[in-house]
Amino acid sequence: MLTRHLCNPILAAVALAVVALPGAALTPVAAIDEAFRQKNWAEIERRSLRWAQEINPDVLEVQAMAAAGMTDEAIAAARKSQPWQHPRLLLAAADGSDLPTPRKLEIVKAAFAAAQADAIPSRSRVEGLAQVAIVFARLSADDSAHQAFEAAMANAKLNSRDGAYGILADGLVPVTGTTDAPMWMLDGVASQVGDLPASDEVRVHRALALGYFRVHQTKKANAQLAIALSGAQKLSERREKRVAVQSLARLALDNDELDFARRHGDLDELGVELAVYYARRNEQVKALAEIAKLGSGNLYVSPKQAAALTIINDAIERRATHTAMTYCAMLCQSLGTYEIKVRTRIGQLQAQEGQRDSAKANFLRAKELLPLDPQIAARDVLATLDLALAAEASGLHALAKEAVEAAVEQTMYVSLARRKAERPLSEARSSYALAELGDRAKATEMLLRAWSGTRDLADDYLGGKREKAETLLAIARAARVLAAR
């Protein structure tokens, strides 16, 4: 059995690790070994989170500690980091926790104080104050939000020639859109920002345009696009000017402002965005015509694939199930293994809408596409596990079980050549899915496999610490489910 092959080496390692002088503190490895020996899942979670944070003290690690109820430790970890990290890690501790709002506000106030410390470089200070202002606003602490925003604006003004306004704008309107600023902050920057170098003018006003588009203030967004365009036209270097103008045309087209993109951009280079634009407007013939014009790209980038993925995912985000299926029927053959994710997402949406048979058909098609070869990567296993959990959530337990068993088999093929942590990471994720499906025995076996591959994993290479910490977070997540069952 798998258990026999896994447990003996680990228990042997535990026996060596725990032989220490009475009272001596255990190393992270020895402590987790001991917790595995006792099958103390709660301790495995705590120890794994602590070690992940020690290896890679960053936002995800601190958030995970707070989410596990280790808020005081998360705050302590944030304070031990480099001064420029203090504000964002304290905010991560507040964000990750389920503490009541007054307690969260205390942590955010500490982040506010940390963001104003003299030890923090001016650029980091502006970014930190912007993030603090947004979190205060999200927690409805309006007076504190205004204070933090005014402090950010004052610091940006003092350092305006060093790109500070650009940092402020990017902090308020991140590309991912996960922490968008309220409109009064956008209005504040738009009304107070003064003359800037041309490159900063493009950066600041493009970010403001994006922010206004997100809060559906099209008129204000277009005004900011015009200012950004004026800045782009001042750029002296021809290529830099072209890139800047195209970025503005792309932003306009992404927000259905075709006239701006047509007047100022090169639509021949915006084929993907133009195809998505037509698809969003239900102009199928035009969308397909634009896709047909796209080149095949290269080994790593396929414009046709990018357009197909964006169109289908956009339809899913809009919950336009019929549109997503229509385009999938025509375009999914160009997606390769990405079709697994697309079919899974469409199936989820169909299940939520009560279309159980259609959902099952998409899940089954996704399952047929699962890869199993020596070049498999952690992302492939993750796609399989997403399929399993989606099927389970849709009430299709037998299909979910088959998918998770396929994921377990896939983990044995994950290459160790590219990223050394990919296999144990995949094993830990599989353990989580197995635990969620109620298969405690197999979940335990997979978690032992994951730990066996992680405990002595080298991290002395570029990205090594981050990868090892990611795997430890996955181990902690699986252990948490096992502890709760």
C-alpha positions in Angstrom: 0.0 0.0 0.0 1.0 3.6 -0.5 0.9 4.2 3.2 3.6 1.6 3.8 6.0 3.2 1.4 5.4 6.7 2.8 5.2 6.3 6.5 8.4 4.4 7.2 10.9 7.0 5.8 9.0 9.8 7.6 8.8 8.0 10.9 12.4 7.2 10.7 13.1 10.8 10.1 10.9 11.7 13.1 12.8 9.3 15.3 16.1 11.1 14.4 14.6 14.6 14.6 13.0 14.2 18.0 16.1 12.9 19.7 17.2 16.1 21.4 18.3 17.3 24.7 15.5 17.7 27.2 13.8 21.1 26.9 15.5 21.8 23.6 13.3 23.6 21.1 12.5 21.5 18.1 13.4 22.7 14.6 10.5 23.4 12.2 11.2 20.1 10.5 11.4 18.1 13.7 8.3 19.8 15.1 6.2 19.0 12.0 7.6 15.5 11.9 6.4 15.0 15.4 3.0 16.4 14.6 2.7 14.0 11.7 3.7 11.1 13.9 0.8 12.1 16.3 -1.5 12.9 13.4 -2.1 16.3 15.1 -3.5 18.1 12.2 -4.1 21.4 14.0 -0.4 21.5 15.1 0.7 20.6 11.5 -1.3 23.6 10.3 0.2 26.0 12.9 3.8 24.8 12.4 3.6 24.8 8.6 2.2 28.4 8.6 5.0 29.5 11.0 7.7 28.0 8.9 6.3 29.4 5.7 6.3 32.8 7.2 9.8 32.4 8.5 11.0 31.3 5.0 9.1 33.9 3.0 7.6 36.7 5.2 5.1 38.2 2.7 1.4 39.0 2.3 0.1 35.5 1.6 1.9 33.9 4.5 0.7 36.6 7.0 -2.9 36.4 5.7 -2.9 32.6 6.1 -1.7 32.9 9.7 -4.4 35.4 10.5 -7.1 33.3 8.7 -6.0 30.3 10.9 -6.7 32.4 14.0 -3.0 33.2 14.6 -3.6 36.9 14.4 -1.2 37.9 17.2 1.6 35.9 15.6 0.7 37.4 12.2 1.0 40.9 13.6 4.3 40.0 15.3 5.6 38.6 12.1 4.6 41.8 10.3 6.5 43.9 12.8 9.7 41.8 12.5 9.8 42.4 8.7 11.7 45.1 7.0 10.3 48.6 7.8 9.0 49.2 4.3 7.0 45.9 4.6 5.3 46.8 7.9 2.2 48.6 6.5 1.2 46.0 3.9 1.9 43.1 6.2 -0.1 44.6 9.0 -2.9 45.2 6.5 -2.6 41.6 5.4 -3.0 40.5 9.1 -6.2 42.6 9.4 -7.5 41.4 6.0 -6.9 37.7 6.6 -8.5 37.6 10.1 -12.2 37.2 11.0 -11.8 39.7 13.9 -14.6 42.1 14.7 -14.3 45.5 12.9 -13.0 47.5 15.9 -10.1 45.1 16.4 -9.3 45.2 12.6 -9.3 49.0 12.8 -6.7 48.9 15.6 -4.4 46.9 13.3 -5.1 49.3 10.4 -4.2 52.2 12.6 -0.9 50.5 13.5 -0.3 50.2 9.7 -1.1 53.9 9.3 1.5 54.7 11.9 4.0 52.3 10.3 3.5 53.9 6.9 4.5 57.3 8.2 7.7 56.1 9.9 10.9 57.9 9.0 12.7 54.6 8.2 10.4 54.0 5.2 11.6 55.3 1.8 9.3 58.0 0.3 8.0 55.7 -2.5 7.1 53.0 -0.1 5.4 55.6 2.2 3.1 56.8 -0.6 2.1 53.2 -1.5 1.5 52.2 2.1 -0.6 55.3 2.9 -2.7 54.7 -0.2 -3.3 51.1 0.8 -4.2 52.1 4.4 -6.7 54.7 3.1 -8.5 52.1 1.0 -8.8 49.7 3.9 -10.1 52.4 6.2 -12.7 53.2 3.6 -13.6 49.6 3.2 -14.2 49.3 6.9 -16.3 52.5 6.8 -13.8 54.5 8.9 -14.4 57.6 6.8 -12.5 60.1 8.9 -9.4 57.9 9.1 -9.6 57.1 5.4 -9.6 60.9 4.6 -6.6 61.4 7.0 -4.6 58.6 5.4 -5.5 59.8 1.9 -4.5 63.3 2.6 -1.2 62.0 4.0 -0.6 60.0 0.9 -1.4 63.1 -1.3 1.0 65.3 0.8 3.8 62.7 0.4 3.1 62.4 -3.3 3.3 66.1 -3.8 6.7 66.3 -1.9 8.1 63.6 -4.2 6.2 64.4 -7.4 9.4 64.4 -9.5 10.3 60.9 -8.3 7.2 59.2 -9.7 5.3 59.4 -6.5 2.0 60.3 -8.1 2.3 57.3 -10.3 2.9 55.1 -7.3 -0.1 56.6 -5.6 -2.4 56.1 -8.6 -1.3 52.5 -9.1 -1.9 51.9 -5.4 -5.4 53.2 -5.5 -6.3 51.4 -8.8 -4.3 48.1 -8.9 -4.5 46.3 -12.2 -6.3 43.3 -10.6 -9.0 45.5 -9.3 -9.0 43.7 -5.9 -8.9 46.8 -3.8 -10.3 49.7 -5.9 -10.5 53.1 -4.3 -13.8 54.9 -3.8 -14.6 57.7 -6.3 -13.8 60.5 -3.9 -10.2 59.3 -3.8 -10.0 59.3 -7.6 -11.6 62.8 -7.7 -9.1 63.9 -5.1 -6.1 62.8 -7.2 -7.6 64.1 -10.4 -8.2 67.6 -8.9 -5.0 68.0 -7.1 -2.3 66.5 -9.3 -0.3 69.2 -10.9 2.1 69.3 -13.9 4.0 66.1 -14.3 6.7 64.7 -16.5 5.1 63.2 -19.6 5.7 59.6 -18.7 4.2 60.2 -15.2 1.3 62.1 -16.8 0.4 59.0 -18.9 0.8 56.6 -15.9 -1.3 58.7 -13.4 -4.2 59.6 -15.7 -4.4 56.2 -17.3 -4.8 54.7 -13.8 -7.4 57.3 -13.0 -9.3 56.4 -16.2 -9.2 52.8 -15.3 -10.6 53.6 -11.8 -13.4 55.7 -13.2 -14.3 53.0 -15.7 -14.6 50.5 -12.9 -17.1 52.7 -11.0 -19.0 53.3 -14.3 -18.1 57.0 -14.6 -17.5 57.0 -18.3 -17.4 60.7 -18.8 -14.7 61.2 -16.1 -12.8 58.2 -17.5 -12.8 59.7 -21.0 -11.5 63.0 -19.6 -8.6 61.2 -17.9 -7.9 59.3 -21.2 -7.6 62.6 -23.0 -5.1 64.0 -20.4 -3.1 60.8 -20.6 -3.1 61.0 -24.4 -1.8 64.5 -24.2 1.1 63.3 -22.0 1.8 60.4 -24.4 2.1 62.8 -27.3 4.7 64.8 -25.4 7.0 61.8 -25.2 10.1 62.3 -27.3 11.1 58.7 -28.0 9.0 57.4 -30.9 8.6 53.8 -29.6 7.8 54.9 -26.1 5.1 57.2 -27.5 3.6 54.4 -29.6 3.5 52.0 -26.7 1.8 54.6 -24.5 -0.8 55.5 -27.1 -1.6 51.8 -27.7 -2.0 51.1 -24.0 -4.6 53.9 -23.9 -6.4 52.6 -27.0 -6.4 49.2 -25.4 -7.9 50.5 -22.2 -10.6 52.4 -24.2 -11.5 49.3 -26.2 -11.7 47.2 -23.1 -14.3 49.6 -21.9 -16.3 49.8 -25.1 -14.9 53.1 -26.2 -14.3 52.1 -29.8 -14.2 55.6 -31.2 -11.2 56.6 -29.0 -9.3 53.4 -30.0 -10.0 53.9 -33.7 -9.0 57.5 -33.7 -5.7 57.1 -31.7 -4.7 53.5 -31.8 -3.6 51.0 -34.4 -6.5 48.5 -34.5 -4.5 46.0 -36.5 -2.5 45.5 -33.3 -5.6 45.3 -31.1 -7.2 42.3 -32.8 -7.7 40.4 -29.5 -9.4 43.4 -27.8 -11.5 44.1 -30.9 -12.7 40.5 -31.1 -13.7 40.6 -27.4 -15.4 44.0 -27.9 -17.6 42.6 -30.7 -18.4 39.5 -28.7 -19.4 41.5 -25.7 -21.8 43.4 -28.0 -23.2 40.2 -29.3 -21.8 40.9 -32.8 -20.7 37.3 -33.4 -19.9 37.6 -37.1 -17.6 40.5 -36.5 -16.0 38.8 -33.5 -15.2 35.7 -35.5 -13.9 37.7 -38.4 -11.4 39.5 -36.1 -10.3 36.2 -34.6 -9.7 34.8 -38.2 -7.4 37.7 -38.9 -5.2 37.0 -35.9 -1.8 35.3 -36.5 -0.9 32.0 -35.0 1.7 33.6 -32.7 4.5 31.5 -31.4 5.2 28.6 -29.0 4.3 30.7 -26.0 1.8 33.2 -27.2 -1.2 32.5 -29.4 -3.4 35.6 -30.2 -6.3 33.4 -31.3 -6.1 31.4 -28.1 -6.0 34.6 -26.1 -9.0 36.0 -27.8 -11.0 32.8 -27.4 -10.2 32.5 -23.7 -11.0 36.2 -23.0 -14.3 36.0 -24.9 -15.5 32.9 -23.1 -14.3 34.0 -19.7 -15.9 37.4 -20.2 -19.2 35.7 -21.0 -18.9 33.5 -17.8 -18.2 36.6 -15.7 -21.3 38.2 -17.1 -23.2 34.9 -16.4 -24.1 34.7 -20.0 -24.1 30.9 -20.1 -25.6 30.6 -23.6 -23.0 33.0 -25.1 -20.1 31.1 -23.3 -21.3 27.8 -24.7 -21.8 29.2 -28.2 -18.3 30.5 -28.4 -16.9 27.4 -26.7 -18.5 25.2 -29.4 -16.7 27.3 -32.0 -13.4 28.1 -30.3 -12.6 25.6 -27.6 -10.7 23.4 -30.0 -8.0 26.1 -30.1 -7.6 26.2 -26.3 -5.5 23.1 -25.7 -5.5 22.1 -22.0 -7.1 25.5 -21.2 -10.3 23.9 -22.4 -10.4 22.0 -19.1 -10.7 25.2 -17.1 -13.2 26.7 -19.5 -15.5 23.6 -19.4 -15.2 23.5 -15.6 -16.3 27.1 -15.2 -19.2 26.8 -17.7 -20.3 23.6 -15.9 -20.2 25.4 -12.6 -22.4 28.2 -13.9 -24.8 25.7 -15.5 -25.1 23.8 -12.2 -25.8 27.0 -10.3 -28.6 27.7 -12.9 -30.1 24.2 -12.4 -28.9 22.8 -15.7 -27.5 19.7 -14.1 -27.3 17.5 -17.3 -25.5 20.3 -19.3 -23.1 20.8 -16.4 -22.4 17.1 -16.2 -21.7 17.0 -20.0 -19.1 19.8 -19.7 -17.5 18.2 -16.6 -17.2 14.9 -18.5 -15.7 16.6 -21.5 -13.2 18.3 -19.2 -12.3 15.0 -17.7 -11.7 13.5 -21.2 -9.1 16.1 -21.8 -7.0 15.5 -18.6 -3.4 15.1 -19.5 -1.2 12.4 -18.2 2.4 12.6 -19.4 5.9 13.2 -18.1 5.7 16.9 -18.9 2.7 17.6 -16.6 2.9 20.6 -14.4 1.4 21.7 -11.1 -1.1 23.9 -13.0 -2.4 20.9 -14.8 -3.1 19.0 -11.5 -4.7 22.2 -10.1 -7.1 22.3 -13.1 -8.0 18.7 -12.5 -8.7 19.4 -8.8 -10.8 22.4 -9.7 -12.8 20.1 -11.8 -13.2 17.6 -9.0 -14.3 20.3 -6.5 -16.7 21.9 -9.0 -18.3 18.5 -9.7 -18.7 17.8 -6.0 -20.2 21.2 -5.4 -22.7 20.4 -8.2 -23.8 17.2 -6.5 -21.9 14.9 -8.9 -19.9 13.0 -6.3 -19.0 10.0 -8.4 -17.6 12.2 -11.2 -15.7 14.3 -8.5 -14.2 11.1 -7.1 -13.0 10.0 -10.5 -11.4 13.4 -11.2 -9.6 13.6 -7.9 -8.3 10.1 -8.4 -7.0 11.3 -11.8 -5.3 14.2 -10.0 -3.6 11.8 -7.6 -2.2 9.8 -10.5 -1.1 13.0 -12.3 1.0 14.0 -9.3 3.3 11.1 -9.9 4.1 12.6 -13.3 4.8 16.1 -12.3 8.2 17.1 -13.4 10.8 18.0 -10.8 13.1 19.6 -13.4 11.4 23.0 -13.7 10.2 23.8 -10.2 11.4 21.5 -7.4 8.3 22.2 -5.3 5.8 21.4 -8.0 5.2 17.8 -7.0 4.8 18.2 -3.3 2.6 21.3 -4.0 0.4 19.2 -6.2 0.3 16.4 -3.6 -0.8 18.9 -0.9 -3.5 20.3 -3.1 -4.7 16.8 -3.8 -4.8 16.0 -0.1 -7.0 19.1 0.4 -9.5 18.0 -2.3 -9.6 14.4 -1.0 -10.3 15.7 2.5 -13.1 17.9 1.1 -14.6 14.9 -0.6 -14.5 12.9 2.7 -11.7 10.5 1.8 -9.7 10.9 5.0 -7.4 7.9 4.5 -6.2 9.0 1.0 -6.0 12.6 2.1 -3.7 11.6 4.9 -1.5 9.5 2.5 -1.2 12.4 0.1 -0.3 14.9 2.8 2.4 12.5 4.0 3.8 12.4 0.5 3.7 16.2 0.3 5.5 16.6 3.5 8.1 14.0 2.6 8.9 16.0 -0.5 8.9 19.3 1.3 10.8 18.7 4.5 14.3 18.7 3.0 13.5 20.7 -0.1 16.3 23.1 -1.0 15.3 26.8 -1.3 18.7 28.3 -2.1 17.8 29.3 -5.6 15.9 32.1 -7.3 12.3 31.8 -6.2 13.0 28.8 -4.0 11.8 30.3 -0.7 8.6 31.5 -2.2 7.9 28.1 -3.8 8.6 26.2 -0.6 6.4 28.6 1.4 3.6 28.1 -1.1 3.9 24.3 -0.6 3.8 24.7 3.2 0.7 26.9 2.9 -1.0 24.1 0.9 0.0 21.6 3.5 -1.5 23.8 6.2 -4.7 24.2 4.2 -5.1 20.5 3.8 -4.3 19.8 7.5 -7.0 22.4 8.5 -9.7 20.4 6.7 -8.4 17.1 8.2 -8.5 18.7 11.7 -12.1 19.8 11.1 -13.4 16.3 10.1 
